[in-house]
Amino acid sequence: MSRTVLLVEDSAADAALVSDQLRRLQFQKIVIVRDNSELTKQLALPEEFDLIICDLMIPGVDRSNPLDSFDAIHDRYGEVPKIVITGLHDNELAADAIRHGADEFVAKIPGWQEAIAEVVRHAFVVAASLAWMIKH
């Protein structure tokens, strides 16, 4: 079974580093979306994902409401584990992202790319726990 990731990230360097970490976790297919127009097209496709990693501040996103694109992702992919990454170091935004359906929130501080593997593992634990709680 092929494990697939939707990676929403405009920085080619960050996308490459995250992709490398994901391949080490045995994700075989990584679809990279670099701006909001590409994201809109991707959301219309029937493709399904096992994980979504989303940078909030991609080109074309309304800077006054950076969670709009994430909300569209959450509406389309519901129960898929989702990790929000951003260069904004804002505790309120982190809390809002979790309230909007993110399983994890990662600020882009030095070393964040290397920590992504552990964050991915934890996101799957959180998603599985939530799914169990909803069923019981």
N, C-alpha and C positions, 0 to 999 in steps of 0.2 A: 504494500500500500504506500503510495507516494504522499509524503507530508508536504503541504504547501503553505506559504506565507505570503500575505499581502504586506509589503513594506512601503509605507507612504513617507518618503524622505527626499527633500530637494538637494541635499548635499551629496554629491557623488562620493566624496571621501567617507562620510558617515555611512552611507548605504553600503559601500564596499566592506567596511569594518564590521558592520552588523551582519551582513551576508556571510562573511567568513565565520563569525560566531555561530550563526544558524546552521551552516553546513556541518560544523563540528557536532551539532545536536541532531544530526541526521535529517534535516529538512532538505528535501531533494529539489523543490521548485520554489523560487523566490521571485515574485512579481513585484517589480519596483515601479512606483508611481511618483512622479516628481512635481506635479502641480495640481491645482484644483480641477482644471478642465480634464486632465487625464483621469483623475479620481472619479469625476462624474461619469465618464465613459466606462470605467471599470465597474462601477456600481450597477450599471445597466446590463452587464454581461452575466450569464448564468454560472460562471465559475465560482466554486466554493473554496474556502480556505480553512486551515486548521489553526491558524494564528494570524493576528493582525497587529502590526506595530505601526503607529501613526505619529508622525511629527505634526504638531498643531500648526506651525507657522510656515506652511508651504506657499509658494506664489499663488495668488488668486484668492487667498482666504481673507475674509473681512477681519482686519486686525482688532476691531472693537468687539468681535464675538468669535474668538478662535475655536470654540467648540462646535460651531455649525457643521463643519466637515466631519468631525468625529460623530456628531449626532446622526448624520446621514449613513455613516459606516455602521453605527450601532443599530439603526433601523433596518439596514439590509442584512447584517450578519448576526444579529441577536446574541446567541449563546456562545459564539466563537470567542475564545480568550483574546482580550485586547489590551495592548500596552501603549500608553501615551508617552511620547518623548517630546521634549521641548527645551529650547534654550532659555525660555522664560523661567526665572526662579521665583515663583509666585505660589505661596502656600494655599491661597484661596483658589487659584486656578487648579491646583492639584486636587483639592477637595471637590471642586466642581466636576472635574474629569471623572473622579470615582463615582460621584452621584449620577453622572450621565452614562455610566456603564463600563468605565475602564476597570480592568482588573489590577493594573499597576500603573504608576506614574513615575517617570524617570526624568530628572533634570539633567541637561547636558552639562555636567561638570567634568573636570579632568578625570579620566578613567571610566566614564560611563559605558563606553563601548565594550570594554573588557568585562564589565559586570552584567552585561545583557543576558548571558547564558543563565545565570542564577535567577534573574528577573523572569525569564521565560519559564523556567521550571516552576517558580512560585506562581506565576499567572495561571498555569494549568492546575495547580493545586487549588487555588482560589476558585476558578471556574467550576471544577469538579465538586467542591464543597457547596457552592451556591446551587448547583444543579441538584445535588442530593437534598439540600434543605427545601427546595421548591417541591420536590417529589414527596417529601415526608411531612 
